[in-house]
Amino acid sequence: MSRRALFLCLPVALVLSGATAGHAQSKARARDLGVPFDGAPGPNNAITDVAGVEVGQVTLISGEGPRVIGKGPIRTGVTAIHPRGRNGRQGVFAAFAIGNGNGDMTGTHWIQEAGVLETPVLITNTLSVGVVRDAAVEWMVERDSTGPFWYPVVAETSDGLLNDMKGQHVTRAHALQALDSAAGGRVAEGNVGGGTGMNCNGFKGGTGTSSRVLGPGEGGWTVGVLVQCNYGSRSELRIAGVNVGRDIQGFENCVARRLEPPQTNAAGQPLPVCDRPPGGEALREDPEQGSIIVVVATDAPLTPDQLQRVVQRVSLGMGRLGSIHGNGSGDIFVAFSTANRGADDGNSAGGGRTAPATVVRLTANQMDPLFLATVRATEEAIVNAMIAAETMTGADYHRRHAIPHDQLRAILKAHGVLRGQ
């Protein structure tokens, strides 16, 4: 079947969300609510502020009611990040790190070995990694990419609560469309792309992004971060240093309709029906779990060993929000630099090159501003994912509430940290 035929077979539930989708312009972001952050963002406050980086997303939402494997309900998607844009043919220096390894990111063995990323980075749900990886190969073959083979980088978090994940509704056509639709500019956040069915810090989560631009005295480099946020516990959630998760009232996990046997939490307690007065035993909080994928991009001239230092700082940004990298969480991060174009294309370079490459890199004492920018952009990208997310009811009537903007503002104001109060 041709690619054209594949697209004609896409379900009507498909919603395409490119980097410049209209709703990306209108949704509130954390700064719009007065949440304070340090550092200067780029014009889009997004990973696309790193010149050349493009993002494409495909969102799949359809059906409601009890879960029927293979039929739905569907709450999932794919996010694609091109380090040098859709038309970029050259590799980038890269590195990856693990906060907790209960997750998957393909292609990392070669990144660890050679320090080179030769493919786009894609993010989806846990059980769709294989089909998305194969689609990335197909996409590169169709574009006549150089090299005898590649190791596509595809990462995942689990949307198994809200989505019929075992039904594997993400197809090659969806992944190809995410790759083909990528663009620069503003990036849609919240319930979009691979983040569609995800939950974060006890509330609805999803896709988020942010950036930082260093001052002239620090090199003027840009650091951009994109996250697929699906980790964390509400009781530990801190925003602007305030434990807002404990202070927010209501908005607990619930179900829109009770099934038989009843839907339960991780402790086996029946979940309450939404919008009914609370009663009975208080629900115990589910353990910290779920996963997060973080992609860090920069135009600073960094070699793989320096990118390894940068990507390890993602954990500090998560720590500011209360993460402990829980046992059930797959917290996996990848970073790349768009500098040093043509220095090393890995397997894609073939065996013909004999001359050594000339590489520019910063000195060790120039790294601290990049570390700080990574921490700050990671923190804000996660909060942006939560602020943009909307309450969603998914499979088996499970409902996850968006973090309430009014309560969040009131709590931050009470602690004297709300910007523009």
SERONU-276481 format. One line per 3 residues: their letters; for each residue x, y, z of C-alpha. Coordinates in nm, 4 decimals. Each point is the difference from the previous one (the first is absolute). Layout:
N
A	X/Y/Z ~ ...
END
This chain:
421
MSR	0.0000/0.0000/0.0000 ~ 0.1347/0.3464/-0.0878 ~ 0.0462/0.2733/0.2565
RAL	-0.2813/0.1935/-0.1644 ~ -0.2314/-0.2973/0.0479 ~ 0.1079/-0.0319/0.3609
FLC	-0.1019/0.3583/0.0718 ~ -0.3387/-0.0538/-0.1616 ~ -0.0561/-0.2827/0.2497
LPV	0.0622/0.2164/0.3076 ~ -0.2902/-0.0001/0.2483 ~ -0.2229/0.3066/0.0139
ALV	0.1115/0.0432/0.3621 ~ 0.3376/0.1234/-0.1206 ~ 0.0849/0.3562/0.1002
LSG	0.3191/0.1468/-0.1449 ~ 0.1859/0.2437/0.2208 ~ 0.3032/0.1501/-0.1657
ATA	0.2446/0.2286/0.1752 ~ -0.1975/0.3046/-0.1142 ~ -0.3526/-0.1353/0.0588
GHA	-0.2470/0.2762/0.0839 ~ -0.0902/-0.1256/0.3468 ~ 0.3690/0.0142/0.0911
QSK	-0.0329/0.3790/-0.0232 ~ -0.3055/0.0331/0.2264 ~ 0.0580/-0.2401/0.2902
ARA	0.1209/0.1503/0.3259 ~ 0.3557/-0.0772/0.1033 ~ 0.1529/0.0161/0.3459
RDL	0.1365/0.3534/-0.0419 ~ -0.3444/0.1181/-0.1127 ~ -0.1318/-0.0970/0.3441
GVP	0.2789/0.1891/0.1769 ~ 0.2052/-0.3068/0.0953 ~ 0.3543/0.1359/0.0527
FDG	0.3016/-0.1508/-0.1736 ~ 0.3607/0.1124/-0.0162 ~ 0.1908/0.0560/-0.3213
APG	-0.0848/0.1496/-0.3384 ~ -0.1962/-0.2197/-0.2437 ~ 0.0264/0.0181/-0.3776
PNN	-0.2751/0.1548/-0.2175 ~ -0.2101/-0.3195/0.0017 ~ 0.1080/-0.1225/0.3429
AIT	0.0347/-0.3374/-0.1710 ~ 0.2539/-0.2537/-0.1201 ~ -0.0442/0.1508/-0.3473
DVA	0.1847/0.3117/0.1188 ~ 0.3136/-0.2010/-0.0776 ~ 0.0457/0.0877/-0.3664
GVE	-0.0927/-0.2855/-0.2340 ~ -0.1890/-0.2146/0.2492 ~ -0.3489/-0.0959/-0.1186
VGQ	-0.2859/-0.1779/0.1795 ~ -0.2972/-0.1912/-0.1436 ~ -0.2855/-0.1637/0.1910
VTL	-0.2911/-0.2293/-0.0762 ~ -0.2807/-0.0334/0.2544 ~ -0.2491/-0.2898/0.0120
ISG	-0.3209/0.0397/0.2029 ~ -0.3140/-0.2074/-0.0552 ~ -0.2583/-0.2081/0.1812
EGP	-0.1217/-0.0106/0.3575 ~ -0.1140/-0.2542/0.2546 ~ 0.1327/-0.3424/0.1021
RVI	0.3360/-0.1059/-0.1381 ~ -0.0177/-0.2525/-0.2851 ~ 0.3470/-0.1024/-0.1083
GKG	0.0477/0.0807/-0.3654 ~ -0.2969/0.2393/-0.0158 ~ 0.0615/0.2674/0.2634
PIR	-0.0589/0.2467/0.1462 ~ 0.3080/0.1615/-0.1609 ~ 0.2009/0.2765/0.1669
TGV	0.3513/-0.0077/-0.1472 ~ 0.2303/0.1349/-0.2717 ~ 0.3528/0.0647/-0.1253
TAI	0.2460/0.2875/0.0397 ~ 0.2970/0.0401/-0.2369 ~ 0.3045/0.2253/0.0492
HPR	0.2410/0.0673/-0.2868 ~ 0.3368/0.1297/0.1303 ~ 0.0818/0.1654/-0.3348
GRN	-0.3507/0.0248/-0.1429 ~ -0.1791/-0.2345/-0.2372 ~ 0.2516/0.0707/-0.2737
GRQ	0.3085/-0.0338/0.2184 ~ 0.2299/-0.2781/-0.1177 ~ 0.2852/0.0228/0.2485
GVF	0.0358/-0.1492/0.3463 ~ 0.0383/0.1792/0.3306 ~ 0.2163/-0.0682/0.3010
AAF	-0.2184/-0.1483/0.2743 ~ -0.0145/-0.1653/0.3417 ~ -0.2667/-0.1592/0.2179
AIG	-0.0581/-0.0582/0.3704 ~ -0.2354/-0.1984/0.2214 ~ -0.1664/0.1253/0.3173
NGN	-0.1795/-0.3329/0.0500 ~ 0.0018/-0.2723/-0.2604 ~ -0.3532/-0.1436/0.0076
GDM	-0.0527/0.1118/-0.3592 ~ 0.1308/-0.0217/-0.3535 ~ 0.1931/0.2144/-0.2467
TGT	0.1342/-0.1786/-0.3070 ~ 0.3261/0.0880/-0.1691 ~ 0.1839/0.1005/0.3158
HWI	0.2746/-0.2636/-0.0241 ~ 0.1416/0.1713/-0.3086 ~ -0.0334/0.3432/0.1593
QEA	0.1975/-0.1283/0.2964 ~ 0.2596/-0.1625/-0.2242 ~ 0.0508/0.2700/-0.2643
GVL	-0.1608/0.3096/0.1465 ~ -0.1941/0.0577/-0.3223 ~ -0.3739/0.0256/-0.0729
ETP	-0.0862/-0.0614/-0.3670 ~ -0.3815/-0.0180/0.0095 ~ -0.2980/0.1998/0.1234
VLI	-0.1126/-0.0549/0.3592 ~ -0.3562/-0.1331/0.0373 ~ -0.2138/-0.0433/0.3108
TNT	-0.3161/-0.2092/0.0317 ~ -0.1631/-0.2491/0.2383 ~ 0.1726/-0.3053/0.1456
LSV	-0.1464/-0.2638/-0.2312 ~ 0.0392/0.2004/-0.3217 ~ 0.3781/0.0433/0.0071
GVV	0.0544/-0.2769/-0.2565 ~ -0.2354/0.1276/-0.2684 ~ 0.1256/0.3561/0.0402
RDA	0.3608/-0.1174/-0.0250 ~ -0.0790/-0.1864/-0.3224 ~ -0.1747/0.3082/-0.1377
AVE	0.3122/0.2068/0.0685 ~ 0.2028/-0.2467/-0.2080 ~ -0.2582/0.0183/-0.2794
WMV	0.0067/0.3793/0.0103 ~ 0.3794/0.0087/-0.0304 ~ 0.0020/-0.2573/-0.2827
ERD	-0.2591/0.1948/-0.1969 ~ 0.2084/0.3160/0.0358 ~ 0.3089/-0.1875/-0.1219
STG	0.1902/0.0752/0.3197 ~ 0.3663/-0.0955/-0.0191 ~ 0.1447/-0.2987/0.1796
PFW	-0.0578/-0.3755/-0.0076 ~ -0.2210/0.0004/0.3138 ~ -0.1059/0.2112/0.2992
YPV	-0.1063/-0.0405/0.3617 ~ -0.3102/0.2199/0.0373 ~ -0.0517/0.1586/0.3406
VAE	-0.3555/-0.0693/0.1186 ~ -0.1078/0.0484/0.3623 ~ -0.3179/-0.0684/0.1941
TSD	-0.2141/0.0620/0.3013 ~ -0.3109/-0.2011/0.0891 ~ -0.3491/0.1339/-0.0705
GLL	-0.1568/-0.3313/0.1038 ~ -0.2433/0.1573/0.2467 ~ -0.1844/0.2299/-0.2420
NDM	0.0816/-0.1776/-0.3269 ~ -0.0592/-0.3472/-0.1428 ~ 0.3763/-0.0345/-0.0199
KGQ	-0.0055/-0.3758/-0.0579 ~ -0.2082/0.0646/-0.3119 ~ 0.3068/0.1643/-0.1621
HVT	-0.1932/0.2671/-0.1834 ~ 0.3082/0.1980/-0.1039 ~ 0.0910/-0.1035/-0.3556
RAH	0.2938/0.0567/-0.2325 ~ -0.2123/0.2568/-0.1827 ~ -0.0434/0.2023/0.3200
ALQ	0.3733/0.0004/0.0682 ~ 0.0743/0.0973/-0.3611 ~ -0.2485/0.2860/0.0231
ALD	0.1636/0.1285/0.3194 ~ 0.3364/-0.0059/-0.1755 ~ -0.1341/0.1687/-0.3137
SAA	-0.2000/0.2693/0.1799 ~ 0.2878/0.1277/0.2153 ~ 0.0658/0.3745/0.0015
GGR	0.1710/0.2684/0.2005 ~ -0.1764/0.2678/0.2036 ~ -0.2464/-0.0483/0.2828
VAE	-0.0528/-0.3566/0.1221 ~ -0.3402/-0.1339/0.1071 ~ -0.0052/-0.1154/0.3638
GNV	-0.2149/-0.2041/0.2347 ~ -0.2231/-0.2775/-0.1394 ~ 0.1806/-0.0242/-0.3330
GGG	0.2338/-0.2381/-0.1821 ~ 0.1566/-0.2749/0.2066 ~ -0.1130/0.1838/0.3133
TGM	-0.3732/-0.0271/-0.0791 ~ -0.0905/-0.2615/0.2610 ~ 0.2675/0.0737/0.2591
NCN	-0.0286/0.1072/0.3659 ~ 0.2490/0.2058/0.1994 ~ 0.0456/0.0565/0.3730
GFK	-0.3521/-0.1167/0.0803 ~ -0.1679/0.2157/-0.2659 ~ -0.0447/-0.0194/-0.3758
GGT	0.3364/0.0297/-0.1719 ~ 0.1302/-0.0236/-0.3542 ~ 0.2389/0.1904/-0.2246
GTS	0.1828/0.3124/0.1155 ~ 0.2925/0.2113/-0.1117 ~ 0.2152/0.2965/0.1009
SRV	0.3303/0.1676/-0.0844 ~ 0.2710/0.2246/0.1410 ~ 0.2279/0.2450/-0.1811
LGP	0.3297/0.0800/0.1687 ~ 0.1277/0.3554/0.0223 ~ 0.2798/0.1281/-0.2282
GEG	0.2554/-0.0404/0.2770 ~ -0.0954/-0.3678/0.0309 ~ 0.0258/-0.0690/-0.3728
GWT	-0.3550/0.0852/-0.1100 ~ -0.0809/-0.3696/-0.0491 ~ -0.3545/-0.1394/0.0033
VGV	-0.1197/-0.3080/0.1910 ~ -0.3400/-0.1465/-0.0850 ~ -0.1876/-0.2799/0.1778
LVQ	-0.3013/-0.2106/-0.0964 ~ -0.1595/-0.2445/0.2441 ~ -0.2593/-0.2747/-0.0119
CNY	-0.1154/0.0206/0.3594 ~ -0.1568/-0.3089/0.1610 ~ 0.1695/-0.0352/0.3391
GSR	-0.0237/0.1141/0.3597 ~ -0.2257/0.0186/0.3037 ~ -0.2353/0.2795/0.0950
SEL	0.1088/0.0201/0.3632 ~ 0.3558/0.0903/-0.1006 ~ -0.0832/0.2468/-0.2800
RIA	0.1798/0.3294/0.0486 ~ -0.0405/0.2986/-0.2300 ~ 0.2085/0.3124/0.0634
GVN	0.1241/-0.1752/0.3136 ~ -0.3502/-0.0359/0.1467 ~ -0.1550/-0.3404/0.0718
VGR	-0.3132/0.0748/-0.1996 ~ -0.0971/-0.3674/-0.0316 ~ -0.0910/-0.0245/0.3676
DIQ	-0.1810/0.3358/0.0087 ~ -0.2269/-0.0493/-0.3020 ~ -0.3427/-0.1148/0.1109
GFE	-0.2062/-0.2521/-0.1977 ~ 0.0790/-0.1186/-0.3531 ~ 0.0891/-0.3489/0.1202
NCV	0.0133/-0.2954/-0.2368 ~ -0.3497/-0.1273/-0.0737 ~ -0.2173/-0.1780/-0.2565
ARR	-0.2836/0.1530/-0.2005 ~ -0.2015/-0.3213/0.0412 ~ 0.0370/-0.3035/0.2254
LEP	0.0524/-0.3407/-0.1625 ~ -0.0370/-0.3478/0.1492 ~ 0.2401/-0.0966/0.1397
PQT	0.0780/0.3601/0.0954 ~ 0.3110/0.1749/-0.1245 ~ 0.2648/0.0277/0.2734
NAA	0.3190/0.1839/0.0826 ~ 0.3395/-0.1677/0.0509 ~ -0.0945/-0.0849/0.3607
GQP	-0.3153/-0.1828/-0.1150 ~ -0.2400/0.2669/0.1270 ~ -0.3053/0.0692/-0.2195
LPV	0.0324/0.3357/-0.1719 ~ -0.2756/0.2520/0.0751 ~ -0.2470/0.1123/-0.2642
CDR	0.0889/0.3494/-0.1218 ~ -0.2200/0.2941/0.1017 ~ -0.1541/-0.1848/0.2923
PPG	0.0543/0.1057/0.3624 ~ 0.3026/-0.1755/0.1507 ~ -0.0705/-0.2775/0.2432
GEA	0.1513/-0.3089/0.1536 ~ 0.3668/-0.0709/0.0569 ~ 0.2477/0.2578/-0.1315
LRE	0.1851/-0.1225/-0.3065 ~ 0.3623/-0.0907/0.0418 ~ 0.2339/0.1646/-0.2459
DPE	0.1384/-0.2163/-0.2788 ~ 0.3787/-0.0511/0.0124 ~ 0.2255/0.2351/-0.1975
QGS	0.0139/-0.1575/-0.3426 ~ -0.0826/0.0556/-0.3626 ~ 0.3092/0.1305/-0.1830
IIV	0.1275/0.3102/-0.1758 ~ 0.2001/0.0476/-0.3182 ~ 0.2076/0.3177/-0.0288
VVA	0.1695/0.1214/-0.3186 ~ 0.2607/0.2768/0.0385 ~ 0.1256/0.1948/-0.3010
TDA	0.2679/0.2682/-0.0165 ~ 0.1996/0.1926/-0.2561 ~ 0.2991/0.0212/0.2338
PLT	0.3066/-0.1782/-0.1424 ~ 0.0108/-0.3036/0.2275 ~ 0.1597/-0.3390/-0.0502
PDQ	-0.1707/-0.3205/0.1183 ~ 0.1799/-0.0020/0.3359 ~ -0.1194/0.3552/0.0667
LQR	-0.3539/-0.0855/-0.1095 ~ 0.0127/-0.2849/0.2505 ~ 0.0662/0.2573/0.2693
VVQ	-0.2876/0.2152/-0.1239 ~ -0.2589/-0.2779/-0.0278 ~ 0.0701/-0.1181/0.3549
RVS	-0.1245/0.3388/0.1247 ~ -0.3547/-0.0833/-0.1130 ~ -0.0437/-0.1869/0.3283
LGM	0.0628/0.3215/0.1925 ~ -0.2802/0.1756/-0.1859 ~ -0.2333/-0.2858/0.0846
GRL	0.1190/0.0083/0.3597 ~ -0.1107/0.3608/0.0309 ~ -0.3547/-0.1240/-0.0639
GSI	0.0227/-0.2852/0.2525 ~ 0.1060/-0.3021/-0.2068 ~ 0.1824/-0.2870/0.1703
HGN	0.0432/-0.2082/-0.3188 ~ -0.2317/-0.2622/0.1458 ~ 0.0442/-0.3723/-0.0555
GSG	-0.2960/-0.0243/-0.2369 ~ 0.1117/0.2905/-0.2172 ~ 0.1951/0.0011/-0.3260
DIF	0.1821/0.3330/0.0108 ~ 0.2231/0.0093/-0.3086 ~ 0.1639/0.3025/-0.1592
VAF	0.1871/0.0771/-0.3228 ~ 0.1938/0.3148/-0.0924 ~ 0.1516/0.1146/-0.3275
STA	0.1935/0.2953/-0.1410 ~ -0.0629/0.1469/-0.3441 ~ 0.3506/0.1462/-0.0141
NRG	0.2946/-0.1698/-0.1749 ~ -0.2035/-0.0793/-0.3100 ~ 0.1670/-0.2753/-0.2061
ADD	0.2547/-0.0898/0.2671 ~ -0.1291/-0.3575/0.0403 ~ -0.3027/-0.1612/-0.1653
GNS	0.0607/-0.3423/0.1551 ~ -0.1177/-0.2903/-0.2131 ~ -0.1624/0.2431/-0.2419
AGG	0.3424/0.1265/-0.1057 ~ 0.0948/-0.3305/-0.1613 ~ 0.3624/-0.1105/-0.0190
GRT	0.1433/0.2482/-0.2493 ~ 0.1184/0.2775/0.2300 ~ 0.3685/-0.0025/0.0888
APA	0.0744/0.3555/0.1142 ~ -0.0434/0.0785/0.3708 ~ -0.2831/0.2297/0.1023
TVV	0.0491/0.3422/0.1528 ~ -0.2142/0.0417/0.3119 ~ -0.0747/0.3115/0.2063
RLT	-0.0903/-0.0429/0.3642 ~ -0.0393/0.2115/0.3094 ~ 0.2405/-0.0240/0.2885
ANQ	-0.1087/-0.1613/0.3244 ~ -0.0271/0.3322/0.1825 ~ -0.2540/0.1240/-0.2577
MDP	-0.2495/-0.2764/0.0769 ~ -0.1747/0.1292/0.3135 ~ -0.2426/0.2364/-0.1826
LFL	-0.1068/-0.2897/-0.2243 ~ -0.0556/-0.2223/0.3041 ~ -0.2185/0.2677/0.1594
ATV	-0.1926/0.0606/-0.3229 ~ -0.0747/-0.3730/-0.0272 ~ -0.1294/-0.0164/0.3561
RAT	-0.2187/0.3059/-0.0456 ~ -0.1397/-0.0980/-0.3401 ~ -0.0784/-0.3529/0.1212
EEA	-0.1891/0.1330/0.3006 ~ -0.2068/0.2407/-0.2093 ~ -0.0702/-0.2509/-0.2792
IVN	-0.1545/-0.2397/0.2521 ~ -0.2177/0.2704/0.1527 ~ -0.1034/0.1159/-0.3489
AMI	-0.1116/-0.3551/-0.0811 ~ -0.2248/-0.0001/0.3059 ~ -0.1369/0.3509/-0.0506
AAE	-0.0904/-0.0688/-0.3646 ~ -0.1545/-0.3401/0.0725 ~ -0.3777/-0.0276/0.0150
TMT	-0.2110/-0.2351/0.2112 ~ -0.0423/-0.3293/-0.1871 ~ -0.2301/-0.2993/0.0428
GAD	0.1341/-0.3123/-0.1639 ~ -0.0254/-0.3769/0.0005 ~ -0.2275/-0.1578/0.2631
YHR	-0.1224/0.3521/0.0821 ~ 0.3236/0.0903/0.1815 ~ 0.0268/0.3766/0.0366
RHA	0.3131/0.2037/0.0688 ~ -0.0503/0.3633/0.0869 ~ 0.2098/0.2860/-0.1282
IPH	0.1728/0.1935/0.2738 ~ -0.2463/0.2752/0.1017 ~ 0.1436/0.3323/-0.1141
DQL	-0.1978/0.2091/0.2487 ~ 0.1085/-0.2012/0.3029 ~ 0.3598/-0.0075/-0.1202
RAI	0.0059/0.3788/-0.0328 ~ -0.1630/0.0476/0.3397 ~ 0.2505/-0.2298/0.1722
LKA	0.3003/0.1675/-0.1623 ~ -0.1429/0.3414/0.0877 ~ -0.0468/-0.1051/0.3635
HGV	0.3677/-0.0926/0.0101 ~ 0.1028/0.3301/-0.1552 ~ 0.1545/-0.1459/-0.3121
LRG	-0.2636/0.0679/-0.2690 ~ 0.1453/0.2284/-0.2649 ~ -0.2070/0.3120/-0.0762
Q	-0.2386/-0.0558/0.2947
END
